């Protein structure tokens, strides 16, 4: 799968992923484990590839737009 996530989008995904993953350490309620959802944006941000973007035909990586 080609890289389809741009640099700014990757940075935002990594930050959101880290914030969500840190929720179990900050919250005391049973809902704190929902923070594990942050694994997905963190993974897609680090990899630069998003399966959801591919399904929707989106691409935020300016370098890769000309490769199509």
C-alpha positions in Angstrom: 0.0 0.0 0.0 1.3 3.4 -1.0 1.9 6.2 1.5 -1.2 8.3 1.6 -0.8 10.4 4.8 1.0 13.7 4.6 3.4 15.1 7.2 1.0 17.4 9.0 -1.7 14.6 9.1 0.9 12.2 10.4 1.9 14.6 13.2 -1.7 15.1 14.2 -2.4 11.4 14.3 0.7 10.7 16.4 -0.2 13.4 18.9 -3.8 12.2 19.1 -2.7 8.6 19.4 -0.3 9.4 22.3 -2.9 11.4 24.1 -5.5 8.7 23.8 -3.1 6.0 24.9 -2.2 8.0 28.0 -5.8 8.2 29.2 -5.7 5.0 31.2 -2.9 6.6 33.3 -4.9 9.8 34.0 -8.5 8.6 34.4 -10.0 6.5 37.2 -13.3 5.6 35.6 -14.0 2.3 33.8 -14.1 4.3 30.5 -10.3 4.9 30.7 -9.6 1.8 28.7 -11.2 3.4 25.7 -7.9 5.2 25.4 -6.5 2.1 23.8 -8.3 3.3 20.6 -5.3 5.6 20.3 -3.2 2.7 19.0 -4.8 3.0 15.6 -4.1 6.7 14.9 -0.6 6.2 16.3 0.1 3.2 14.1 -1.2 5.0 10.9 0.7 8.1 11.8 4.0 6.2 12.2 3.4 4.1 9.1 2.2 6.9 6.9 -0.5 4.6 5.5 -4.2 4.7 6.3 -6.5 1.9 5.0 -9.5 4.2 5.6 -8.1 6.8 3.3 -7.5 4.2 0.7 -11.1 3.0 0.8 -12.3 6.6 0.5 -9.8 7.5 -2.2 -8.2 10.2 -0.1 -4.6 11.2 -0.1 -3.0 14.0 2.0 0.6 13.3 0.9 1.5 15.9 -1.7 4.6 14.0 -3.0 2.5 10.8 -3.7 -0.4 12.6 -5.5 1.6 12.7 -8.7 2.4 9.0 -8.6 -1.2 7.9 -9.2 
